[in-house]
Amino acid sequence: IPCGRELSILLNKSKFAISTSSYKNLFLKKYLEIPLSGCYLVGDIPKKYKELLNNNILEIKQEEKIDVILKKLIDIVNGEYDFLLKKEKMDNFANKLKETYNFEKGYEKLCELFD
């Protein structure tokens, strides 16, 4: 299973990648890895991250019917959503993620827990 640099290289070669928040509705690492690797997010939006991800993800809600999901996936493969792949917009989102989710910010949040 590819991880780290190898995964980032594979994602960078792709246009779209799917991420889901799991049954616990969590903002998983995949939500960062995919756009930071230059790939567009496809999947559901965790409840607490709607503001961050809105307009930066091709949303597929978990409760959508399978035929709706399959149609969207087929449309992705057929290039119907390639209009989302605007480099400047994707780079801006990646930079926002880098500024918001980094070691220093994580350390600050951890310290807040013990104050």
DSSP file (Angstrom, degrees, kcal/mol; ACC not computed):
  #  RESIDUE AA STRUCTURE BP1 BP2  ACC     N-H-->O    O-->H-N    N-H-->O    O-->H-N    TCO  KAPPA ALPHA  PHI   PSI    X-CA   Y-CA   Z-CA
    1    1 A I              0   0    0      0, 0.0     6,-0.1     0, 0.0     2,-0.1   0.000 360.0 360.0 360.0 123.8    0.0    0.0    0.0
    2    2 A P        +     0   0    0      0, 0.0     2,-0.3     0, 0.0     3,-0.0  -0.379 360.0 163.6 -67.7 143.7    1.6    3.3   -1.0
    3    3 A C    >>  +     0   0    0     -2,-0.1     3,-1.1     4,-0.0     4,-0.6  -0.954  42.5   5.0-150.4 169.0    2.1    5.9    1.7
    4    4 A G  H 3> S-     0   0    0     -2,-0.3     4,-2.3     1,-0.3     5,-0.2  -0.273 128.7  -1.9  58.1-132.5    4.1    9.1    2.3
    5    5 A R  H 3> S+     0   0    0      1,-0.2     4,-2.4     2,-0.2    -1,-0.3   0.883 135.2  55.0 -59.3 -42.5    6.0   10.4   -0.7
    6    6 A E  H <> S+     0   0    0     -3,-1.1     4,-2.0     1,-0.2    -1,-0.2   0.911 109.8  46.7 -60.1 -43.3    4.9    7.4   -2.9
    7    7 A L  H  X S+     0   0    0     -4,-0.6     4,-2.8     1,-0.2    -1,-0.2   0.918 110.6  52.7 -64.4 -43.6    1.2    8.2   -2.2
    8    8 A S  H  X S+     0   0    0     -4,-2.3     4,-2.4     1,-0.2    -2,-0.2   0.890 108.4  50.7 -60.5 -40.1    1.7   11.9   -2.9
    9    9 A I  H  X S+     0   0    0     -4,-2.4     4,-1.2     2,-0.2    -1,-0.2   0.915 111.5  47.8 -63.8 -43.6    3.3   11.1   -6.3
   10   10 A L  H  X S+     0   0    0     -4,-2.0     4,-0.5     1,-0.2     3,-0.4   0.917 112.5  48.6 -64.1 -43.3    0.4    8.9   -7.2
   11   11 A L  H >< S+     0   0    0     -4,-2.8     3,-1.3     1,-0.2    -2,-0.2   0.897 106.9  56.7 -63.0 -39.4   -2.1   11.5   -6.1
   12   12 A N  H 3< S+     0   0    0     -4,-2.4    -1,-0.2     1,-0.3    -2,-0.2   0.781 104.0  53.4 -64.2 -26.6   -0.3   14.2   -8.1
   13   13 A K  H 3< S+     0   0    0     -4,-1.2    -1,-0.3    -3,-0.4     2,-0.2   0.599 102.7  76.1 -80.8 -11.8   -0.7   12.1  -11.2
   14   14 A S    <<  -     0   0    0     -3,-1.3     3,-0.1    -4,-0.5    26,-0.1  -0.602  66.8-151.1 -98.7 158.7   -4.4   11.8  -10.6
   15   15 A K  S    S+     0   0    0      1,-0.3    25,-2.7    -2,-0.2     2,-0.3   0.844  82.2  18.4 -90.9 -43.5   -7.1   14.5  -11.2
   16   16 A F  E     -a   40   0A   0     23,-0.2     2,-0.3    69,-0.0    -1,-0.3  -0.934  61.1-173.6-131.1 149.0   -9.5   13.4   -8.5
   17   17 A A  E     -a   41   0A   0     23,-2.3    25,-1.9    -2,-0.3     2,-0.4  -0.996  22.8-123.9-143.6 144.9   -9.3   11.2   -5.4
   18   18 A I  E     +a   42   0A   0     -2,-0.3     2,-0.4    23,-0.2    25,-0.2  -0.696  27.1 175.0 -93.6 136.0  -12.1   10.0   -3.1
   19   19 A S  E     -a   43   0A   0     23,-2.9    25,-0.6    -2,-0.4     2,-0.3  -0.998   7.4-168.0-135.0 139.4  -12.0   10.6    0.7
   20   20 A T        -     0   0    0     -2,-0.4    10,-0.1    23,-0.2     8,-0.1  -0.942  26.2-133.7-127.4 152.9  -14.7    9.7    3.2
   21   21 A S      > -     0   0    0     -2,-0.3     5,-3.0     1,-0.2     3,-0.3   0.383  48.3-127.1 -85.2   4.5  -15.2   10.8    6.8
   22   22 A S  T > 5 -     0   0    0      3,-0.2     3,-1.5     1,-0.2    -1,-0.2   0.006  42.4 -62.2  70.1 177.4  -16.0    7.2    7.9
   23   23 A Y  T 3 5S+     0   0    0      1,-0.3    -1,-0.2     2,-0.1    -2,-0.0   0.653 136.6  60.6 -70.0 -13.3  -19.0    6.3    9.9
   24   24 A K  T 3 5S-     0   0    0     -3,-0.3    -1,-0.3     2,-0.0    -2,-0.2   0.438 107.2-125.0 -93.3   0.0  -17.7    8.6   12.7
   25   25 A N  T < 5 +     0   0    0     -3,-1.5    23,-0.3     1,-0.2     2,-0.3   0.950  51.4 165.3  57.4  55.2  -17.8   11.7   10.4
   26   26 A L      < -     0   0    0     -5,-3.0     2,-1.3    20,-0.1    -1,-0.2  -0.740  48.2-120.9-105.7 149.6  -14.2   12.6   11.1
   27   27 A F        -     0   0    0     -2,-0.3     2,-0.1    18,-0.1    -6,-0.1  -0.759  46.6-165.5 -84.2  93.7  -11.8   14.9    9.3
   28   28 A L    >   -     0   0    0     -2,-1.3     3,-2.0    -8,-0.1     4,-0.4  -0.356  34.4-103.3 -85.5 163.0   -9.2   12.3    8.4
   29   29 A K  T >> S+     0   0    0      1,-0.3     4,-2.5     2,-0.2     3,-1.7   0.771 115.4  71.9 -54.3 -29.5   -5.7   12.9    7.1
   30   30 A K  H 3> S+     0   0    0      1,-0.3     4,-2.2     2,-0.2    -1,-0.3   0.825  86.5  64.5 -57.9 -32.1   -6.8   12.0    3.6
   31   31 A Y  H <4 S+     0   0    0     -3,-2.0    -1,-0.3     1,-0.2    -2,-0.2   0.712 112.3  35.3 -66.9 -19.2   -8.7   15.3    3.5
   32   32 A L  H <> S+     0   0    0     -3,-1.7     4,-2.2    -4,-0.4    -2,-0.2   0.826 114.2  54.9 -95.7 -45.2   -5.2   17.0    3.7
   33   33 A E  H  X S+     0   0    0     -4,-2.5     4,-0.9     1,-0.2    -2,-0.2   0.885 104.7  54.3 -58.0 -43.1   -3.1   14.6    1.7
   34   34 A I  H ><>S+     0   0    0     -4,-2.2     5,-1.8     1,-0.2     3,-0.9   0.969 114.8  34.8 -63.6 -58.0   -5.2   14.7   -1.4
   35   35 A P  H >45S+     0   0    0      0, 0.0     3,-1.6     0, 0.0    -1,-0.2   0.853 114.4  58.2 -68.8 -30.2   -5.3   18.5   -2.0
   36   36 A L  H 3<5S+     0   0    0     -4,-2.2    -2,-0.2     1,-0.3    -3,-0.2   0.689 104.3  54.1 -69.8 -15.3   -1.7   19.0   -0.8
   37   37 A S  T <<5S-     0   0    0     -4,-0.9    -1,-0.3    -3,-0.9    -3,-0.1   0.305 125.6-102.4 -97.5   6.8   -0.7   16.5   -3.5
   38   38 A G  T < 5S+     0   0    0     -3,-1.6     2,-0.3     1,-0.3    -2,-0.1   0.763  82.0 124.3  82.8  25.7   -2.4   18.5   -6.2
   39   39 A C      < -     0   0    0     -5,-1.8     2,-0.4    -6,-0.2    -1,-0.3  -0.884  62.2-113.9-120.1 149.4   -5.5   16.4   -6.6
   40   40 A Y  E     -a   16   0A   0    -25,-2.7   -23,-2.3    -2,-0.3     2,-0.2  -0.677  31.8-120.2 -88.6 135.0   -9.1   17.4   -6.3
   41   41 A L  E     -ab  17  57A   0     15,-0.6    17,-2.7    -2,-0.4     2,-0.4  -0.469  27.5-176.8 -74.2 139.2  -11.2   16.0   -3.4
   42   42 A V  E     +ab  18  58A   0    -25,-1.9   -23,-2.9    15,-0.2     2,-0.3  -0.997  41.0  60.9-131.5 131.3  -14.3   13.9   -4.0
   43   43 A G  E    S-ab  19  59A   0     15,-2.2    17,-1.7    -2,-0.4   -23,-0.2  -0.962  81.9 -33.8 151.6-166.6  -16.4   12.7   -1.1
   44   44 A D        -     0   0    0    -25,-0.6    17,-0.1    -2,-0.3    14,-0.1  -0.438  51.3-123.1 -85.5 162.7  -18.5   13.6    1.9
   45   45 A I        -     0   0    0     -2,-0.1     5,-0.1   -25,-0.1   -18,-0.1  -0.930  22.9-124.2-109.5 119.4  -17.9   16.7    4.1
   46   46 A P    >   -     0   0    0      0, 0.0     3,-2.3     0, 0.0     7,-0.2  -0.365  28.6-116.5 -58.9 140.5  -17.4   16.1    7.8
   47   47 A K  G >  S+     0   0    0      1,-0.3     3,-1.0     2,-0.2   -21,-0.1   0.832 111.6  48.9 -51.1 -43.8  -20.0   18.2    9.7
   48   48 A K  G 3  S+     0   0    0    -23,-0.3    -1,-0.3     1,-0.2     4,-0.1   0.492 110.7  52.8 -78.4  -1.6  -17.5   20.4   11.5
   49   49 A Y  G <>  +     0   0    0     -3,-2.3     4,-2.6     1,-0.1     5,-0.3   0.120  67.4 112.6-122.4  20.1  -15.5   21.2    8.3
   50   50 A K  H <> S+     0   0    0     -3,-1.0     4,-2.6     1,-0.2    -1,-0.1   0.911  80.2  50.3 -59.5 -44.0  -18.3   22.4    6.0
   51   51 A E  H  4 S+     0   0    0      1,-0.2    -1,-0.2     2,-0.2    -2,-0.1   0.907 114.4  44.2 -63.4 -41.9  -16.9   25.9    5.9
   52   52 A L  H  4 S+     0   0    0      1,-0.2    -2,-0.2    -4,-0.1    -1,-0.2   0.927 123.2  33.9 -67.7 -46.2  -13.4   24.7    5.1
   53   53 A L  H >< S+     0   0    0     -4,-2.6     3,-2.9    -7,-0.2     4,-0.3   0.711  85.5 114.1 -89.2 -21.4  -14.3   22.2    2.4
   54   54 A N  T 3< S+     0   0    0     -4,-2.6     4,-0.1    -5,-0.3    -4,-0.0  -0.273  92.5   9.2 -53.9 132.6  -17.3   23.9    0.8
   55   55 A N  T 3  S+     0   0    0      2,-0.3    -1,-0.3     1,-0.1    -2,-0.1   0.525 120.5  76.4  69.8   8.6  -16.4   24.8   -2.8
   56   56 A N  S <  S+     0   0    0     -3,-2.9   -15,-0.6     1,-0.1     2,-0.3   0.184  90.7  52.4-127.3  13.8  -13.2   22.8   -2.5
   57   57 A I  E    S-b   41   0A   0     -4,-0.3     2,-1.1   -17,-0.1    -2,-0.3  -0.995  76.6-125.9-148.2 142.3  -14.6   19.3   -2.7
   58   58 A L  E     -b   42   0A   0    -17,-2.7   -15,-2.2    -2,-0.3     2,-0.2  -0.810  46.9-136.7 -86.7 102.5  -16.9   17.5   -5.2
   59   59 A E  E     +b   43   0A   0     -2,-1.1     2,-0.4   -17,-0.2   -15,-0.2  -0.405  32.0 176.1 -76.1 132.8  -19.4   16.4   -2.6
   60   60 A I        -     0   0    0    -17,-1.7     2,-0.1    -2,-0.2    -2,-0.0  -0.946  26.8-141.5-127.1 107.9  -20.9   12.9   -2.6
   61   61 A K    >   -     0   0    0     -2,-0.4     3,-1.6     1,-0.1   -17,-0.1  -0.414  12.6-127.6 -73.2 145.1  -23.1   12.6    0.5
   62   62 A Q  T 3  S+     0   0    0      1,-0.3    -1,-0.1    -2,-0.1   -18,-0.0   0.806 108.7  54.9 -61.2 -29.6  -23.1    9.3    2.3
   63   63 A E  T 3  S+     0   0    0      2,-0.0    -1,-0.3     3,-0.0     3,-0.1   0.474  81.6 117.8 -86.2  -0.1  -26.9    9.1    2.2
   64   64 A E  S <  S-     0   0    0     -3,-1.6     2,-0.1     1,-0.1    -4,-0.0  -0.327  74.2-102.6 -66.5 148.9  -27.0    9.5   -1.6
   65   65 A K    >>  -     0   0    0      1,-0.1     4,-2.0     4,-0.0     3,-0.7  -0.387  28.9-115.2 -70.5 150.6  -28.4    6.6   -3.6
   66   66 A I  H 3> S+     0   0    0      1,-0.3     4,-2.9     2,-0.2     5,-0.2   0.838 114.3  55.9 -58.3 -37.4  -26.0    4.3   -5.3
   67   67 A D  H 3> S+     0   0    0      2,-0.2     4,-2.0     1,-0.2    -1,-0.3   0.858 108.0  49.0 -67.2 -32.9  -27.1    5.2   -8.8
   68   68 A V  H <> S+     0   0    0     -3,-0.7     4,-2.1     2,-0.2    -2,-0.2   0.909 113.0  47.5 -68.3 -43.0  -26.5    8.9   -8.1
   69   69 A I  H  X S+     0   0    0     -4,-2.0     4,-2.5     2,-0.2    -2,-0.2   0.935 112.4  48.9 -63.3 -47.2  -23.0    8.1   -6.8
   70   70 A L  H  X S+     0   0    0     -4,-2.9     4,-2.7     1,-0.2     5,-0.2   0.898 109.7  52.1 -61.5 -41.1  -22.2    5.9   -9.8
   71   71 A K  H  X S+     0   0    0     -4,-2.0     4,-2.6    -5,-0.2    -1,-0.2   0.929 110.2  48.5 -60.8 -44.8  -23.4    8.6  -12.2
   72   72 A K  H  X S+     0   0    0     -4,-2.1     4,-2.1     1,-0.2    -2,-0.2   0.915 112.2  48.6 -63.0 -42.7  -21.2   11.2  -10.5
   73   73 A L  H  X S+     0   0    0     -4,-2.5     4,-2.2     2,-0.2    -2,-0.2   0.901 112.0  48.6 -64.8 -40.8  -18.2    8.8  -10.7
   74   74 A I  H  X S+     0   0    0     -4,-2.7     4,-2.2     1,-0.2    -2,-0.2   0.906 110.1  52.2 -64.3 -41.4  -18.8    8.1  -14.3
   75   75 A D  H  <>S+     0   0    0     -4,-2.6     5,-2.6    -5,-0.2     6,-0.5   0.878 107.8  52.3 -62.4 -37.4  -19.1   11.8  -15.1
   76   76 A I  H ><5S+     0   0    0     -4,-2.1     3,-1.6     1,-0.2     5,-0.2   0.950 110.2  47.5 -61.2 -48.8  -15.8   12.3  -13.3
   77   77 A V  H 3<5S+     0   0    0     -4,-2.2    -2,-0.2     1,-0.3    -1,-0.2   0.857 110.1  53.9 -61.2 -36.0  -14.1    9.7  -15.5
   78   78 A N  T 3<5S-     0   0    0     -4,-2.2    -1,-0.3    -5,-0.2    -2,-0.2   0.398 119.2-109.6 -82.4   3.4  -15.7   11.2  -18.6
   79   79 A G  T X 5S+     0   0    0     -3,-1.6     3,-1.3    -4,-0.2     4,-0.2   0.568  76.8 133.7  85.8   9.2  -14.3   14.7  -17.8
   80   80 A E  T 3 <S+     0   0    0     -5,-2.6     3,-0.2     1,-0.3    -4,-0.2   0.712  78.4  41.2 -66.7 -19.9  -17.5   16.4  -16.8
   81   81 A Y  T >  S+     0   0    0     -6,-0.5     3,-2.2    -5,-0.2    -1,-0.3   0.247  77.8 108.4-111.3  11.6  -16.0   17.9  -13.7
   82   82 A D  G X   +     0   0    0     -3,-1.3     3,-1.8     1,-0.3    -1,-0.1   0.731  64.3  76.8 -61.6 -19.9  -12.6   18.9  -15.2
   83   83 A F  G 3  S+     0   0    0      1,-0.3    -1,-0.3    -4,-0.2     3,-0.2   0.716  85.6  63.8 -62.5 -18.6  -13.7   22.5  -14.9
   84   84 A L  G <  S+     0   0    0     -3,-2.2     2,-1.6     1,-0.2    -1,-0.3   0.649  78.8  88.5 -76.2 -15.1  -13.0   22.2  -11.2
   85   85 A L    <   +     0   0    0     -3,-1.8     2,-0.7    -4,-0.2    -1,-0.2  -0.233  50.6 151.3 -85.8  49.6   -9.3   21.6  -11.8
   86   86 A K     >  -     0   0    0     -2,-1.6     4,-2.6    -3,-0.2     5,-0.2  -0.732  39.2-148.1 -83.7 115.7   -8.3   25.3  -11.8
   87   87 A K  H  > S+     0   0    0     -2,-0.7     4,-2.9     1,-0.2     5,-0.2   0.872  93.5  51.1 -54.5 -45.7   -4.7   25.3  -10.7
   88   88 A E  H  > S+     0   0    0      1,-0.2     4,-2.4     2,-0.2    -1,-0.2   0.919 112.6  45.9 -61.6 -43.9   -4.8   28.7   -8.9
   89   89 A K  H  > S+     0   0    0     -3,-0.2     4,-2.1     2,-0.2    -1,-0.2   0.914 114.7  47.6 -64.7 -43.3   -7.9   27.7   -6.9
   90   90 A M  H  X S+     0   0    0     -4,-2.6     4,-2.4     2,-0.2    -2,-0.2   0.901 112.6  49.2 -65.8 -40.4   -6.4   24.4   -6.0
   91   91 A D  H  X S+     0   0    0     -4,-2.9     4,-2.6    -5,-0.2    -2,-0.2   0.901 109.4  52.3 -65.1 -41.0   -3.1   26.0   -5.0
   92   92 A N  H  X S+     0   0    0     -4,-2.4     4,-2.1    -5,-0.2    -2,-0.2   0.907 110.9  47.5 -61.1 -41.9   -5.0   28.6   -2.8
   93   93 A F  H  X S+     0   0    0     -4,-2.1     4,-2.2     2,-0.2    -2,-0.2   0.921 111.2  50.6 -65.7 -43.4   -6.8   25.8   -1.0
   94   94 A A  H  X S+     0   0    0     -4,-2.4     4,-2.3     1,-0.2    -2,-0.2   0.904 110.8  49.5 -60.5 -41.6   -3.6   23.8   -0.5
   95   95 A N  H  X S+     0   0    0     -4,-2.6     4,-2.2     2,-0.2    -1,-0.2   0.888 108.5  52.9 -65.8 -38.4   -1.9   26.9    0.9
   96   96 A K  H  X S+     0   0    0     -4,-2.1     4,-2.0     1,-0.2    -1,-0.2   0.907 109.8  48.9 -61.8 -41.3   -4.9   27.5    3.3
   97   97 A L  H  X S+     0   0    0     -4,-2.2     4,-3.2     2,-0.2    -2,-0.2   0.914 109.5  51.8 -64.0 -42.8   -4.6   24.0    4.5
   98   98 A K  H  < S+     0   0    0     -4,-2.3    -2,-0.2     1,-0.2    -1,-0.2   0.885 112.7  45.7 -61.7 -38.9   -0.8   24.4    5.1
   99   99 A E  H  < S+     0   0    0     -4,-2.2    -1,-0.2     1,-0.2     3,-0.2   0.845 120.5  38.7 -72.0 -33.7   -1.4   27.6    7.1
  100  100 A T  H  < S+     0   0    0     -4,-2.0     2,-0.7     1,-0.2    -2,-0.2   0.854 118.9  42.8 -86.8 -38.1   -4.2   26.0    9.1
  101  101 A Y  S  < S+     0   0    0     -4,-3.2     2,-0.3    -5,-0.2    -1,-0.2  -0.813  79.6 119.4-119.6  90.0   -3.0   22.5    9.7
  102  102 A N  S  > S-     0   0    0     -2,-0.7     4,-2.4    -3,-0.2     5,-0.2  -0.866  74.5 -92.2-140.4 175.2    0.7   22.4   10.6
  103  103 A F  H  > S+     0   0    0     -2,-0.3     4,-2.8     1,-0.2     5,-0.2   0.904 121.9  51.4 -58.5 -45.1    2.8   21.2   13.5
  104  104 A E  H  > S+     0   0    0      1,-0.2     4,-2.5     2,-0.2    -1,-0.2   0.923 111.1  47.1 -60.8 -45.5    2.9   24.6   15.3
  105  105 A K  H  > S+     0   0    0      1,-0.2     4,-2.2     2,-0.2    -1,-0.2   0.902 113.1  50.0 -63.3 -40.6   -0.9   24.9   15.1
  106  106 A G  H  X S+     0   0    0     -4,-2.4     4,-2.2     2,-0.2    -2,-0.2   0.904 110.3  49.7 -63.8 -41.3   -1.3   21.3   16.4
  107  107 A Y  H  X S+     0   0    0     -4,-2.8     4,-2.5     2,-0.2    -2,-0.2   0.906 109.3  52.1 -63.8 -42.2    1.1   22.0   19.2
  108  108 A E  H  X S+     0   0    0     -4,-2.5     4,-2.0     1,-0.2    -2,-0.2   0.919 110.3  48.2 -59.6 -44.3   -0.8   25.2   20.2
  109  109 A K  H  X S+     0   0    0     -4,-2.2     4,-1.2     1,-0.2    -1,-0.2   0.897 110.8  51.3 -64.4 -40.0   -4.1   23.2   20.3
  110  110 A L  H >X S+     0   0    0     -4,-2.2     4,-0.7     1,-0.2     3,-0.5   0.919 109.5  49.7 -62.8 -43.8   -2.5   20.5   22.4
  111  111 A C  H >X S+     0   0    0     -4,-2.5     3,-1.0     1,-0.2     4,-0.5   0.866 104.0  59.8 -63.7 -36.2   -1.2   23.1   24.9
  112  112 A E  H >< S+     0   0    0     -4,-2.0     3,-0.8     1,-0.3    -1,-0.2   0.833  97.5  60.9 -60.5 -32.1   -4.7   24.7   25.1
  113  113 A L  H << S+     0   0    0     -4,-1.2    -1,-0.3    -3,-0.5    -2,-0.2   0.794 108.9  42.2 -64.6 -28.0   -6.0   21.3   26.3
  114  114 A F  H <<        0   0    0     -3,-1.0    -1,-0.2    -4,-0.7    -2,-0.2   0.386 360.0 360.0-103.9   2.5   -3.7   21.5   29.4
  115  115 A D    <<        0   0    0     -3,-0.8    -1,-0.2    -4,-0.5    -2,-0.1   0.469 360.0 360.0 -77.9 360.0   -4.2   25.2   30.2
